[in-house]
Amino acid sequence: MNKYIFILFLGALTIGCLKPEEYPNEPIIAFESFTQLSDSGILLVSFTDGDGNVGLAEGDTMNEFSPGNKYHHNYFVEYWEKVDGVGWQRGKDINGDDISFLYRIPVLTPTGKNKALKGNISVTIEPSYYNPISPDSDTIKYIITLVDRDFNESNTVESPEITR
């Protein structure tokens, strides 16, 4: 799967006598939007991080960041389906495994004294934002989590119901 990540961030600025923005050291995320594009989709989430340690460098592939370990990725999008219009369950792939979209957000640490971050993370979910082999993929949602380099997990956010 090709995964496209677009990140817009603003390091907290100190201008004159303005007090710099302060945020908790663990990332805080909020769902912003989901845009359907034929079969793919764009998921937009806003975030803040007080110590500016969001993101992984290309070379961050040792120990906990090594391939196969949970923290090789730092942005997790779980796929859920509404079953028979009633309850939610994890969507499954053809092998019966839970469907997740896993991303490596690049390093976002700003230069300067204040490392606080505020911005948006946009990912393209493709080739299909829904599971085309599932009879329950007409109503879905995503549950999203961001993890910083100190392994602080953000709150989780849910998209609203997405219907096709």
PEDARA-V734741 format. One record per backbone hydrogen bond with DSSP energy under -1.0 kcal/mol. NH is the residue of the N-H (numbers start at 1). CO is the residue of the C=O. E is the energy in kcal/mol with one decimal. If there is no record, write none. Layout:
nh=NH co=CO e=E
nh=NH co=CO e=E
This chain:
nh=6 co=122 e=-3.6
nh=8 co=120 e=-2.3
nh=10 co=118 e=-3.4
nh=12 co=116 e=-2.4
nh=18 co=15 e=-2.4
nh=28 co=48 e=-2.2
nh=30 co=46 e=-2.0
nh=32 co=44 e=-2.4
nh=33 co=44 e=-1.8
nh=35 co=42 e=-2.5
nh=37 co=40 e=-3.0
nh=40 co=37 e=-1.9
nh=41 co=125 e=-1.8
nh=42 co=35 e=-2.5
nh=43 co=123 e=-2.8
nh=44 co=33 e=-2.9
nh=45 co=121 e=-2.5
nh=46 co=30 e=-2.6
nh=47 co=119 e=-2.7
nh=48 co=28 e=-1.8
nh=49 co=117 e=-2.0
nh=50 co=24 e=-3.2
nh=56 co=105 e=-2.9
nh=60 co=57 e=-1.7
nh=61 co=59 e=-2.1
nh=65 co=62 e=-2.3
nh=66 co=63 e=-1.9
nh=69 co=66 e=-2.2
nh=72 co=69 e=-1.8
nh=73 co=70 e=-1.1
nh=74 co=103 e=-2.1
nh=75 co=103 e=-1.6
nh=76 co=145 e=-2.8
nh=77 co=101 e=-2.2
nh=78 co=143 e=-3.1
nh=79 co=99 e=-2.2
nh=80 co=141 e=-2.5
nh=81 co=89 e=-2.9
nh=82 co=139 e=-2.6
nh=83 co=87 e=-3.5
nh=86 co=83 e=-2.5
nh=87 co=83 e=-1.0
nh=89 co=81 e=-2.2
nh=91 co=79 e=-2.2
nh=93 co=97 e=-2.6
nh=96 co=93 e=-2.0
nh=99 co=91 e=-2.6
nh=101 co=77 e=-3.1
nh=103 co=75 e=-2.3
nh=108 co=54 e=-2.4
nh=117 co=49 e=-3.0
nh=118 co=10 e=-1.0
nh=119 co=47 e=-2.3
nh=120 co=8 e=-3.3
nh=121 co=45 e=-3.4
nh=122 co=6 e=-3.3
nh=123 co=43 e=-2.3
nh=124 co=4 e=-2.2
nh=125 co=41 e=-3.4
nh=129 co=39 e=-3.2
nh=134 co=131 e=-1.8
nh=137 co=134 e=-1.1
nh=140 co=162 e=-2.7
nh=141 co=80 e=-1.8
nh=143 co=78 e=-1.7
nh=144 co=157 e=-3.0
nh=145 co=76 e=-2.0
nh=147 co=74 e=-2.6
nh=148 co=152 e=-2.0
nh=149 co=53 e=-2.7
nh=151 co=148 e=-1.9
nh=154 co=146 e=-2.9
nh=157 co=144 e=-1.8
nh=159 co=142 e=-2.5
nh=162 co=140 e=-3.1
nh=164 co=138 e=-1.6
